[in-house]
Amino acid sequence: MSILKVEKTPLAQTVRFTEDDLIIDLVDGRKISAPLLWFPKLANATQEQLEKYEILGDGEGIHWLDIDEDLSVEGLLNGK
């Protein structure tokens, strides 16, 4: 049985979307998903705008320049 090492600080590796959800893959193998409706700027963005994101720092956050939206990984995990 292998044990997955969980990082102290959750860090984003990739961001993807379904029609209804934001999905963030973390470097430790976990995934965070949340409804796009929770984030009005993301919910109203075009697919091109959604795909044009920047991972901040070592993965602590995600920024979408075109729609002026920022999310922190820790905040998402804490429901904020």
KOLGU-4560 file (N, C-alpha, C; in nm, 3 decimals, padded with zeros to 5 digits):
<recs>
<n_xx: 00.084 n_yy: -00.118 n_zz: 00.000 ca_xx: 00.000 ca_yy: 00.000 ca_zz: 00.000 c_xx: 00.089 c_yy: 00.124 c_zz: 00.000 mol: A seq: 1 type: MET>
<n_xx: 00.065 n_yy: 00.213 n_zz: -00.094 ca_xx: 00.145 ca_yy: 00.335 ca_zz: -00.098 c_xx: 00.071 c_yy: 00.446 c_zz: -00.022 mol: A seq: 2 type: SER>
<n_xx: 00.148 n_yy: 00.531 n_zz: 00.040 ca_xx: 00.092 ca_yy: 00.642 ca_zz: 00.116 c_xx: 00.128 c_yy: 00.769 c_zz: 00.043 mol: A seq: 3 type: ILE>
<n_xx: 00.025 n_yy: 00.850 n_zz: 00.016 ca_xx: 00.044 ca_yy: 00.976 ca_zz: -00.054 c_xx: 00.089 c_yy: 01.082 c_zz: 00.045 mol: A seq: 4 type: LEU>
<n_xx: 00.197 n_yy: 01.149 n_zz: 00.015 ca_xx: 00.246 ca_yy: 01.257 ca_zz: 00.100 c_xx: 00.163 c_yy: 01.382 c_zz: 00.074 mol: A seq: 5 type: LYS>
<n_xx: 00.106 n_yy: 01.438 n_zz: 00.179 ca_xx: 00.028 ca_yy: 01.561 ca_zz: 00.166 c_xx: 00.116 c_yy: 01.679 c_zz: 00.204 mol: A seq: 6 type: VAL>
<n_xx: 00.124 n_yy: 01.775 n_zz: 00.113 ca_xx: 00.205 ca_yy: 01.896 ca_zz: 00.136 c_xx: 00.144 c_yy: 01.978 c_zz: 00.250 mol: A seq: 7 type: GLU>
<n_xx: 00.229 n_yy: 02.049 n_zz: 00.323 ca_xx: 00.181 ca_yy: 02.139 ca_zz: 00.427 c_xx: 00.091 c_yy: 02.246 c_zz: 00.368 mol: A seq: 8 type: LYS>
<n_xx: 00.140 n_yy: 02.311 n_zz: 00.266 ca_xx: 00.064 ca_yy: 02.416 ca_zz: 00.199 c_xx: 00.008 c_yy: 02.358 c_zz: 00.070 mol: A seq: 9 type: THR>
<n_xx: -00.125 n_yy: 02.364 n_zz: 00.054 ca_xx: -00.183 ca_yy: 02.311 ca_zz: -00.071 c_xx: -00.142 c_yy: 02.398 c_zz: -00.190 mol: A seq: 10 type: PRO>
<n_xx: -00.093 n_yy: 02.334 n_zz: -00.295 ca_xx: -00.044 ca_yy: 02.407 ca_zz: -00.412 c_xx: -00.111 c_yy: 02.357 c_zz: -00.539 mol: A seq: 11 type: LEU>
<n_xx: -00.157 n_yy: 02.450 n_zz: -00.621 ca_xx: -00.221 ca_yy: 02.416 ca_zz: -00.748 c_xx: -00.117 c_yy: 02.375 c_zz: -00.851 mol: A seq: 12 type: ALA>
<n_xx: -00.153 n_yy: 02.275 n_zz: -00.930 ca_xx: -00.068 ca_yy: 02.232 ca_zz: -01.040 c_xx: -00.132 c_yy: 02.266 c_zz: -01.174 mol: A seq: 13 type: GLN>
<n_xx: -00.260 n_yy: 02.234 n_zz: -01.187 ca_xx: -00.334 ca_yy: 02.265 ca_zz: -01.310 c_xx: -00.476 c_yy: 02.308 c_zz: -01.274 mol: A seq: 14 type: THR>
<n_xx: -00.538 n_yy: 02.377 n_zz: -01.368 ca_xx: -00.676 ca_yy: 02.422 ca_zz: -01.354 c_xx: -00.750 c_yy: 02.377 c_zz: -01.478 mol: A seq: 15 type: VAL>
<n_xx: -00.871 n_yy: 02.325 n_zz: -01.457 ca_xx: -00.954 ca_yy: 02.285 ca_zz: -01.571 c_xx: -01.099 c_yy: 02.309 c_zz: -01.537 mol: A seq: 16 type: ARG>
<n_xx: -01.181 n_yy: 02.296 n_zz: -01.638 ca_xx: -01.322 ca_yy: 02.328 ca_zz: -01.623 c_xx: -01.407 c_yy: 02.223 c_zz: -01.692 mol: A seq: 17 type: PHE>
<n_xx: -01.523 n_yy: 02.195 n_zz: -01.632 ca_xx: -01.628 ca_yy: 02.126 ca_zz: -01.704 c_xx: -01.730 c_yy: 02.234 c_zz: -01.736 mol: A seq: 18 type: THR>
<n_xx: -01.842 n_yy: 02.195 n_zz: -01.790 ca_xx: -01.945 ca_yy: 02.294 ca_zz: -01.822 c_xx: -01.993 c_yy: 02.366 c_zz: -01.695 mol: A seq: 19 type: GLU>
<n_xx: -01.989 n_yy: 02.295 n_zz: -01.581 ca_xx: -02.045 ca_yy: 02.351 ca_zz: -01.458 c_xx: -01.946 c_yy: 02.371 c_zz: -01.344 mol: A seq: 20 type: ASP>
<n_xx: -01.826 n_yy: 02.314 n_zz: -01.355 ca_xx: -01.736 ca_yy: 02.312 ca_zz: -01.241 c_xx: -01.596 c_yy: 02.363 c_zz: -01.271 mol: A seq: 21 type: ASP>
<n_xx: -01.534 n_yy: 02.418 n_zz: -01.168 ca_xx: -01.392 ca_yy: 02.451 ca_zz: -01.165 c_xx: -01.323 c_yy: 02.335 c_zz: -01.095 mol: A seq: 22 type: LEU>
<n_xx: -01.216 n_yy: 02.283 n_zz: -01.154 ca_xx: -01.142 ca_yy: 02.172 ca_zz: -01.095 c_xx: -00.995 c_yy: 02.212 c_zz: -01.089 mol: A seq: 23 type: ILE>
<n_xx: -00.938 n_yy: 02.202 n_zz: -00.970 ca_xx: -00.797 ca_yy: 02.235 ca_zz: -00.951 c_xx: -00.726 c_yy: 02.109 c_zz: -00.905 mol: A seq: 24 type: ILE>
<n_xx: -00.625 n_yy: 02.068 n_zz: -00.980 ca_xx: -00.542 ca_yy: 01.955 ca_zz: -00.942 c_xx: -00.426 c_yy: 02.007 c_zz: -00.859 mol: A seq: 25 type: ASP>
<n_xx: -00.408 n_yy: 01.950 n_zz: -00.741 ca_xx: -00.300 ca_yy: 01.992 ca_zz: -00.652 c_xx: -00.176 c_yy: 01.907 c_zz: -00.675 mol: A seq: 26 type: LEU>
<n_xx: -00.061 n_yy: 01.961 n_zz: -00.638 ca_xx: 00.065 ca_yy: 01.889 ca_zz: -00.660 c_xx: 00.073 c_yy: 01.760 c_zz: -00.581 mol: A seq: 27 type: VAL>
<n_xx: -00.003 n_yy: 01.749 n_zz: -00.471 ca_xx: 00.001 ca_yy: 01.627 ca_zz: -00.389 c_xx: -00.099 c_yy: 01.521 c_zz: -00.434 mol: A seq: 28 type: ASP>
<n_xx: -00.167 n_yy: 01.545 n_zz: -00.547 ca_xx: -00.258 ca_yy: 01.446 ca_zz: -00.602 c_xx: -00.405 c_yy: 01.470 c_zz: -00.571 mol: A seq: 29 type: GLY>
<n_xx: -00.434 n_yy: 01.559 n_zz: -00.477 ca_xx: -00.574 ca_yy: 01.590 ca_zz: -00.448 c_xx: -00.633 c_yy: 01.678 c_zz: -00.558 mol: A seq: 30 type: ARG>
<n_xx: -00.766 n_yy: 01.680 n_zz: -00.562 ca_xx: -00.839 ca_yy: 01.765 ca_zz: -00.655 c_xx: -00.942 c_yy: 01.845 c_zz: -00.575 mol: A seq: 31 type: LYS>
<n_xx: -00.956 n_yy: 01.970 n_zz: -00.611 ca_xx: -01.060 ca_yy: 02.056 ca_zz: -00.554 c_xx: -01.158 c_yy: 02.083 c_zz: -00.667 mol: A seq: 32 type: ILE>
<n_xx: -01.286 n_yy: 02.067 n_zz: -00.640 ca_xx: -01.384 ca_yy: 02.109 ca_zz: -00.741 c_xx: -01.491 c_yy: 02.191 c_zz: -00.673 mol: A seq: 33 type: SER>
<n_xx: -01.541 n_yy: 02.289 n_zz: -00.746 ca_xx: -01.646 ca_yy: 02.377 ca_zz: -00.695 c_xx: -01.730 c_yy: 02.422 c_zz: -00.814 mol: A seq: 34 type: ALA>
<n_xx: -01.858 n_yy: 02.446 n_zz: -00.789 ca_xx: -01.944 ca_yy: 02.494 ca_zz: -00.898 c_xx: -01.899 c_yy: 02.631 c_zz: -00.948 mol: A seq: 35 type: PRO>
<n_xx: -01.898 n_yy: 02.648 n_zz: -01.079 ca_xx: -01.863 ca_yy: 02.779 ca_zz: -01.135 c_xx: -01.957 c_yy: 02.888 c_zz: -01.086 mol: A seq: 36 type: LEU>
<n_xx: -02.082 n_yy: 02.852 n_zz: -01.056 ca_xx: -02.179 ca_yy: 02.952 ca_zz: -01.009 c_xx: -02.135 c_yy: 03.021 c_zz: -00.880 mol: A seq: 37 type: LEU>
<n_xx: -02.044 n_yy: 02.959 n_zz: -00.805 ca_xx: -01.991 ca_yy: 03.022 ca_zz: -00.684 c_xx: -01.901 c_yy: 03.141 c_zz: -00.718 mol: A seq: 38 type: TRP>
<n_xx: -01.857 n_yy: 03.148 n_zz: -00.841 ca_xx: -01.762 ca_yy: 03.251 ca_zz: -00.884 c_xx: -01.821 c_yy: 03.321 c_zz: -01.007 mol: A seq: 39 type: PHE>
<n_xx: -01.902 n_yy: 03.424 n_zz: -00.988 ca_xx: -01.971 ca_yy: 03.489 ca_zz: -01.099 c_xx: -01.882 c_yy: 03.530 c_zz: -01.216 mol: A seq: 40 type: PRO>
<n_xx: -01.762 n_yy: 03.582 n_zz: -01.186 ca_xx: -01.674 ca_yy: 03.623 ca_zz: -01.296 c_xx: -01.632 c_yy: 03.503 c_zz: -01.380 mol: A seq: 41 type: LYS>
<n_xx: -01.606 n_yy: 03.389 n_zz: -01.316 ca_xx: -01.570 ca_yy: 03.269 ca_zz: -01.390 c_xx: -01.691 c_yy: 03.214 c_zz: -01.464 mol: A seq: 42 type: LEU>
<n_xx: -01.806 n_yy: 03.215 n_zz: -01.400 ca_xx: -01.928 ca_yy: 03.162 ca_zz: -01.461 c_xx: -01.967 c_yy: 03.239 c_zz: -01.587 mol: A seq: 43 type: ALA>
<n_xx: -01.936 n_yy: 03.369 n_zz: -01.590 ca_xx: -01.972 ca_yy: 03.452 ca_zz: -01.705 c_xx: -01.860 c_yy: 03.467 c_zz: -01.807 mol: A seq: 44 type: ASN>
<n_xx: -01.747 n_yy: 03.406 n_zz: -01.782 ca_xx: -01.632 ca_yy: 03.417 ca_zz: -01.873 c_xx: -01.646 c_yy: 03.323 c_zz: -01.992 mol: A seq: 45 type: ALA>
<n_xx: -01.579 n_yy: 03.358 n_zz: -02.099 ca_xx: -01.574 ca_yy: 03.270 ca_zz: -02.215 c_xx: -01.475 c_yy: 03.156 c_zz: -02.186 mol: A seq: 46 type: THR>
<n_xx: -01.482 n_yy: 03.051 n_zz: -02.265 ca_xx: -01.387 ca_yy: 02.940 ca_zz: -02.249 c_xx: -01.244 c_yy: 02.990 c_zz: -02.267 mol: A seq: 47 type: GLN>
<n_xx: -01.224 n_yy: 03.079 n_zz: -02.362 ca_xx: -01.091 ca_yy: 03.136 ca_zz: -02.387 c_xx: -01.041 c_yy: 03.212 c_zz: -02.264 mol: A seq: 48 type: GLU>
<n_xx: -01.128 n_yy: 03.289 n_zz: -02.200 ca_xx: -01.089 ca_yy: 03.362 ca_zz: -02.080 c_xx: -01.058 c_yy: 03.267 c_zz: -01.965 mol: A seq: 49 type: GLN>
<n_xx: -01.136 n_yy: 03.161 n_zz: -01.950 ca_xx: -01.114 ca_yy: 03.064 ca_zz: -01.844 c_xx: -00.979 c_yy: 02.995 c_zz: -01.858 mol: A seq: 50 type: LEU>
<n_xx: -00.944 n_yy: 02.963 n_zz: -01.980 ca_xx: -00.820 ca_yy: 02.890 ca_zz: -02.005 c_xx: -00.696 c_yy: 02.979 c_zz: -01.995 mol: A seq: 51 type: GLU>
<n_xx: -00.716 n_yy: 03.108 n_zz: -01.986 ca_xx: -00.605 ca_yy: 03.203 ca_zz: -01.980 c_xx: -00.582 c_yy: 03.245 c_zz: -01.834 mol: A seq: 52 type: LYS>
<n_xx: -00.527 n_yy: 03.151 n_zz: -01.757 ca_xx: -00.502 ca_yy: 03.174 ca_zz: -01.615 c_xx: -00.353 c_yy: 03.166 c_zz: -01.587 mol: A seq: 53 type: TYR>
<n_xx: -00.315 n_yy: 03.216 n_zz: -01.471 ca_xx: -00.177 ca_yy: 03.211 ca_zz: -01.427 c_xx: -00.176 c_yy: 03.154 c_zz: -01.285 mol: A seq: 54 type: GLU>
<n_xx: -00.090 n_yy: 03.056 n_zz: -01.261 ca_xx: -00.073 ca_yy: 03.003 ca_zz: -01.127 c_xx: 00.025 c_yy: 03.094 c_zz: -01.055 mol: A seq: 55 type: ILE>
<n_xx: -00.016 n_yy: 03.143 n_zz: -00.939 ca_xx: 00.063 ca_yy: 03.239 ca_zz: -00.864 c_xx: 00.158 c_yy: 03.172 c_zz: -00.766 mol: A seq: 56 type: LEU>
<n_xx: 00.275 n_yy: 03.232 n_zz: -00.750 ca_xx: 00.375 ca_yy: 03.180 ca_zz: -00.658 c_xx: 00.412 c_yy: 03.038 c_zz: -00.695 mol: A seq: 57 type: GLY>
<n_xx: 00.418 n_yy: 02.953 n_zz: -00.597 ca_xx: 00.448 ca_yy: 02.812 ca_zz: -00.620 c_xx: 00.321 c_yy: 02.731 c_zz: -00.643 mol: A seq: 58 type: ASP>
<n_xx: 00.208 n_yy: 02.798 n_zz: -00.648 ca_xx: 00.080 ca_yy: 02.731 ca_zz: -00.665 c_xx: -00.021 c_yy: 02.770 c_zz: -00.559 mol: A seq: 59 type: GLY>
<n_xx: 00.010 n_yy: 02.875 n_zz: -00.483 ca_xx: -00.079 ca_yy: 02.918 ca_zz: -00.376 c_xx: -00.211 c_yy: 02.976 c_zz: -00.426 mol: A seq: 60 type: GLU>
<n_xx: -00.210 n_yy: 03.027 n_zz: -00.549 ca_xx: -00.330 ca_yy: 03.091 ca_zz: -00.602 c_xx: -00.337 c_yy: 03.084 c_zz: -00.752 mol: A seq: 61 type: GLY>
<n_xx: -00.451 n_yy: 03.129 n_zz: -00.804 ca_xx: -00.475 ca_yy: 03.133 ca_zz: -00.948 c_xx: -00.529 c_yy: 03.271 c_zz: -00.982 mol: A seq: 62 type: ILE>
<n_xx: -00.481 n_yy: 03.326 n_zz: -01.093 ca_xx: -00.521 ca_yy: 03.460 ca_zz: -01.137 c_xx: -00.567 c_yy: 03.455 c_zz: -01.282 mol: A seq: 63 type: HIS>
<n_xx: -00.680 n_yy: 03.520 n_zz: -01.309 ca_xx: -00.731 ca_yy: 03.537 ca_zz: -01.445 c_xx: -00.725 c_yy: 03.686 c_zz: -01.476 mol: A seq: 64 type: TRP>
<n_xx: -00.626 n_yy: 03.728 n_zz: -01.552 ca_xx: -00.604 ca_yy: 03.869 ca_zz: -01.583 c_xx: -00.722 c_yy: 03.930 c_zz: -01.659 mol: A seq: 65 type: LEU>
<n_xx: -00.771 n_yy: 03.860 n_zz: -01.760 ca_xx: -00.876 ca_yy: 03.916 ca_zz: -01.847 c_xx: -01.006 c_yy: 03.946 c_zz: -01.772 mol: A seq: 66 type: ASP>
<n_xx: -01.033 n_yy: 03.872 n_zz: -01.665 ca_xx: -01.158 ca_yy: 03.894 ca_zz: -01.592 c_xx: -01.133 c_yy: 03.945 c_zz: -01.450 mol: A seq: 67 type: ILE>
<n_xx: -01.007 n_yy: 03.973 n_zz: -01.417 ca_xx: -00.969 ca_yy: 04.029 ca_zz: -01.288 c_xx: -01.023 c_yy: 03.944 c_zz: -01.172 mol: A seq: 68 type: ASP>
<n_xx: -00.989 n_yy: 03.816 n_zz: -01.173 ca_xx: -01.033 ca_yy: 03.723 ca_zz: -01.069 c_xx: -00.912 c_yy: 03.653 c_zz: -01.009 mol: A seq: 69 type: GLU>
<n_xx: -00.910 n_yy: 03.640 n_zz: -00.878 ca_xx: -00.805 ca_yy: 03.570 ca_zz: -00.807 c_xx: -00.869 c_yy: 03.474 c_zz: -00.707 mol: A seq: 70 type: ASP>
<n_xx: -00.815 n_yy: 03.354 n_zz: -00.700 ca_xx: -00.860 ca_yy: 03.255 ca_zz: -00.602 c_xx: -00.737 c_yy: 03.198 c_zz: -00.532 mol: A seq: 71 type: LEU>
<n_xx: -00.748 n_yy: 03.176 n_zz: -00.402 ca_xx: -00.640 ca_yy: 03.110 ca_zz: -00.331 c_xx: -00.678 c_yy: 02.965 c_zz: -00.309 mol: A seq: 72 type: SER>
<n_xx: -00.581 n_yy: 02.877 n_zz: -00.320 ca_xx: -00.605 ca_yy: 02.734 ca_zz: -00.301 c_xx: -00.649 c_yy: 02.708 c_zz: -00.158 mol: A seq: 73 type: VAL>
<n_xx: -00.581 n_yy: 02.768 n_zz: -00.063 ca_xx: -00.616 ca_yy: 02.748 ca_zz: 00.077 c_xx: -00.757 c_yy: 02.797 c_zz: 00.105 mol: A seq: 74 type: GLU>
<n_xx: -00.794 n_yy: 02.911 n_zz: 00.047 ca_xx: -00.930 ca_yy: 02.963 ca_zz: 00.064 c_xx: -01.035 c_yy: 02.868 c_zz: 00.009 mol: A seq: 75 type: GLY>
<n_xx: -01.008 n_yy: 02.809 n_zz: -00.106 ca_xx: -01.100 ca_yy: 02.712 ca_zz: -00.164 c_xx: -01.115 c_yy: 02.589 c_zz: -00.074 mol: A seq: 76 type: LEU>
<n_xx: -01.005 n_yy: 02.542 n_zz: -00.020 ca_xx: -01.011 ca_yy: 02.426 ca_zz: 00.069 c_xx: -01.085 c_yy: 02.458 c_zz: 00.199 mol: A seq: 77 type: LEU>
<n_xx: -01.079 n_yy: 02.584 n_zz: 00.241 ca_xx: -01.147 ca_yy: 02.626 ca_zz: 00.364 c_xx: -01.288 c_yy: 02.678 c_zz: 00.338 mol: A seq: 78 type: ASN>
<n_xx: -01.333 n_yy: 02.671 n_zz: 00.213 ca_xx: -01.467 ca_yy: 02.717 ca_zz: 00.181 c_xx: -01.485 c_yy: 02.866 c_zz: 00.182 mol: A seq: 79 type: GLY>
<n_xx: -01.376 n_yy: 02.939 n_zz: 00.152 ca_xx: -01.383 ca_yy: 03.086 ca_zz: 00.152 c_xx: -01.370 c_yy: 03.141 c_zz: 00.013 mol: A seq: 80 type: LYS>
</recs>
